[in-house]
Amino acid sequence: MKLSRSTGTILFLVFSLTSLNAQTPSQSPCTWGHASRAAGGDLLSLGHGIMSVPRNAIRPHNLDWELPVAASTGLLIAKGDRPGADRIQSRSLQSTSRTWSNVGMGMELGIGGLGWAAGCMSKHSHLTDAAFTSLVAAGSATALHLTLKAAFARQYPYTSGSTGKFWSNGHSMPSGHSATSFAFAATMAHRYPHNEWIKWGSYALATGVSVARFTAKRHYASDILVGGALGYVSGAYIADHAR
């Protein structure tokens, strides 16, 4: 494994992606035309945020959690990923975990879709906005993680003879399920900051989905950590900047 290059690149991304932050008001998209324009505006805002990353890569007030995440990622790549993956040998556990990770993410997207429809039908603008924005955030995280997967080209842990090598034949880094789930959860938590059931329930579901990807042996631990960080940051950014 090209540890120095891979670790340095990933630590930079962990630092830089966490620099996105702000707030603006939102509207309720209940027609396809309005929804498409709103989604386009959210994605454009995220694009602007990404473009600002180089000049806002490290903010002193974010270091309290940026440093632990970055250090943990590097340590996992260097010492923890392969031993952790090697401990998971049960085919039954892997199959069950994979199924439940897919079910969990399906629940999140289903909740988003049903919430959007219910909010529009009942003219509950806050519910409509929260559900719609969570779906946009999940889609944005999907696009971002696919880009990073292609950039890192890391071997999957279930591949025969895998060593977790970067710039090889694979797309393990980062975990797409983790990115999508935490983007959804971060958006819901930002839209309902005072509702403990929604906020912590969303994060609990995203954590369950992410852990299941590890026990399913679909990703290394660092893949899941980076995916979760990517999802959280992109979801929080979109929630704060949405319409």
C-alpha positions, 0 to 999 in steps of 0.5 A, a space after each residue: 500500500 502506498 501509505 504516505 500518498 494515500 494517507 496524505 490525500 485522505 487527511 487533506 480531504 477530511 480537513 478540507 471538507 469540514 470547512 463548509 458552513 452557513 445558513 439561509 432560509 428555505 421554501 417548500 418544493 411541491 411541484 416538479 418544476 419547483 423541485 427541480 429548480 430547488 434541487 439545482 440551486 442546492 447543488 449549485 450551492 454545494 458546488 460553490 462550497 467545494 470550490 471554496 475548500 482550498 482557501 478554507 481548508 483548515 479553520 481553527 474552530 473546527 480543529 477539535 473534531 477535524 484532528 481526531 477524525 483525520 488522525 483516526 483515518 490515518 491510523 486505521 489505514 496504517 494499522 487497523 483496516 486489514 486486521 479488522 477485516 480479517 476478523 470477519 470470517 462468517 459468511 452468514 454475518 456478512 450476508 445478513 449485514 449486507 441485507 440490513 445495510 441495504 434495508 436501512 438505507 432504503 428506510 432513510 430514502 423511503 422516509 424522505 420520499 414519504 415525508 415529502 409527499 405527506 408534507 405537500 399533501 398536508 401543506 406542512 411546509 417545514 416537513 416538505 422542506 426537511 424531507 426534500 432537502 434530505 433527499 437532495 443531500 443524499 443524492 449529493 453525497 452519492 455523487 461526491 462519494 462516486 467521484 472519490 471512489 474513482 480517485 482512490 480506486 481502493 481494493 475492497 476487503 472482500 476481494 481475494 488477496 486484498 491488502 486495501 491497496 489504493 490506486 488499484 482495481 476497486 472502489 472501496 474508499 469511501 463507503 457510499 452507504 455511510 456517505 448517503 446515510 449520514 448526509 440524510 441524517 445530518 440534514 434531518 438533524 439540522 432541520 429538527 434540532 430540538 426534536 431529540 427523537 428525529 435527530 438522534 434516531 436519524 444518526 442512530 440509523 445512519 450509524 447502524 447502516 455504516 457499521 453493517 457495511 463493516 460487518 458485511 465486509 464490504 468496506 474497511 473501517 477507514 472507508 466507513 469513517 471517511 464516508 460518514 464524514 463526507 456525508 455529514 459535512 455535505 448534508 449539513 452544508 446543504 441543510 444550512 444553505 438550502 434555498 
